[in-house]
Amino acid sequence: VARTLLLIFFCFGAACGEQPSGTSSAKATQSSAPQPPAVSSAAVSTTASGPVEEIAAQHVLIMWKGVKNSKGVTRSKADAKKLAEEVRDKARKGDDFSALVTQYSEDSVTKDGLGSLGKFKRAEMVKEFSDAAFALAVGGVSDPVETGFGYHVIKRNQ
């Protein structure tokens, strides 16, 4: 139930309605029927049995002033990117990702769960996030991914 509510908030409650000015679209689709986003075959995770339908991941969210739900955040977009890159570098050097979530993430919905998004399908997250998460190998950590919420550093867990 908590995972379902989290996914509903992340995709529909927060991302699929409004779009902050100056950012790329946070919506996967405008139609009422879900449609998978078009991606290159290089960005589609596969197994011996075909494309991966569902993955599990964690993320750290770094916001800047003016993005969705950034009330009280004063950092600039450039500073947010620099901080997200630092988090990425620490994660890739072997720092515990859950500890990085606790220290840096500004996602009030997933922070208590150590940034865990549980298992999700591609269409359940905004396009930029899904494209990056599904392109990662298990255990991989993404470069900062810009969405309407800020910069995400994503770790694929499954």
C-alpha positions in Angstrom: 0.0 0.0 0.0 2.8 2.4 0.9 4.6 1.7 -2.4 1.4 2.3 -4.3 0.8 5.6 -2.6 4.4 6.6 -3.2 4.2 5.9 -6.9 0.9 7.7 -7.2 2.4 10.7 -5.4 5.6 10.7 -7.4 4.0 10.3 -10.8 0.5 11.6 -10.6 0.3 13.8 -7.5 3.5 15.6 -8.0 4.9 15.2 -11.5 2.0 14.8 -13.8 0.1 18.0 -13.1 2.3 21.1 -13.2 5.6 21.9 -14.7 8.0 24.4 -13.3 9.1 27.0 -15.8 12.5 26.5 -17.3 12.6 22.7 -16.8 11.9 19.8 -19.1 8.6 18.1 -19.0 8.0 15.9 -16.0 5.1 14.1 -17.6 5.4 10.8 -19.4 2.2 11.4 -21.3 -0.8 13.8 -21.5 -3.3 11.2 -22.6 -5.5 9.3 -20.1 -4.3 5.9 -21.3 -0.7 5.2 -20.2 1.7 4.9 -23.1 5.3 3.8 -22.8 7.8 6.5 -23.7 9.8 6.1 -26.9 13.4 5.1 -26.1 16.3 3.8 -28.0 17.0 0.1 -27.7 20.3 1.0 -26.1 18.4 2.4 -23.1 16.2 -0.6 -22.6 17.3 -3.1 -19.9 17.0 -6.7 -21.1 17.5 -10.2 -19.9 17.7 -13.5 -21.7 13.9 -13.6 -21.7 13.5 -10.0 -23.1 13.1 -6.5 -21.9 12.9 -5.9 -18.2 9.4 -4.9 -17.2 10.1 -3.8 -13.6 13.1 -2.7 -11.6 13.8 -1.5 -8.0 15.8 1.6 -7.2 16.7 4.2 -4.6 17.4 7.9 -5.2 18.7 11.0 -3.7 16.9 14.2 -4.7 18.7 17.6 -4.7 16.4 20.5 -5.3 17.0 24.1 -6.3 14.9 27.2 -5.7 11.8 27.2 -7.9 11.4 23.5 -8.7 8.2 21.7 -7.7 7.8 21.2 -3.9 11.0 23.2 -3.2 9.5 25.5 -0.5 12.3 26.8 1.7 15.1 25.7 -0.7 17.4 28.6 -1.6 20.3 27.0 -3.6 20.8 27.8 -7.3 20.4 25.2 -10.0 24.1 25.2 -10.6 24.8 24.6 -6.9 22.2 21.8 -6.9 23.9 20.1 -9.8 27.3 20.4 -8.2 25.9 18.8 -5.0 24.3 16.0 -7.0 27.6 15.3 -8.8 29.3 15.1 -5.4 26.7 12.6 -4.2 27.2 10.6 -7.4 30.9 10.6 -6.9 30.7 9.4 -3.3 28.2 6.6 -4.3 30.5 5.5 -7.1 33.5 5.4 -4.7 31.6 3.0 -2.5 29.9 5.2 0.1 26.7 3.6 1.4 23.9 4.8 -0.7 21.3 4.7 2.1 23.6 6.9 4.2 23.9 9.3 1.3 20.1 9.5 1.1 19.9 10.3 4.8 22.5 13.0 4.5 21.5 14.7 1.3 18.1 13.8 -0.1 15.3 16.4 0.0 12.6 14.0 -1.1 10.3 14.1 1.9 8.3 11.1 0.6 11.1 8.6 0.2 13.7 9.8 2.6 12.4 7.9 5.6 12.5 4.7 3.4 16.2 5.5 2.6 15.3 6.7 -0.9 13.7 3.4 -1.8 11.1 3.5 -4.6 10.5 -0.2 -4.4 9.8 -2.0 -7.7 8.3 0.1 -10.5 7.5 -0.1 -14.2 8.9 2.3 -16.7 5.5 4.1 -17.1 5.2 4.7 -13.3 7.9 7.4 -13.2 8.6 10.5 -15.2 10.3 9.8 -18.5 13.7 11.3 -17.6 13.9 9.3 -14.4 12.7 6.0 -15.9 15.1 6.3 -18.9 18.0 6.7 -16.6 17.0 4.1 -14.1 16.2 1.4 -16.6 19.5 2.1 -18.4 21.5 1.3 -15.3 23.0 -2.1 -14.6 22.0 -3.6 -11.2 24.1 -1.8 -8.6 24.8 1.1 -11.0 24.6 4.7 -10.0 23.4 7.4 -12.5 24.8 10.8 -13.3 22.5 13.5 -12.0 19.1 13.3 -13.8 17.2 16.5 -14.1 13.4 16.5 -13.7 10.8 19.0 -12.6 11.6 18.1 -9.0 15.4 18.7 -9.1 18.4 16.5 -9.7 18.1 12.8 -8.9 21.0 10.4 -8.3 19.6 7.0 -8.9 20.9 3.6 -7.7 19.4 0.5 -9.4 19.0 -2.3 -6.9 17.2 -5.0 -8.9 
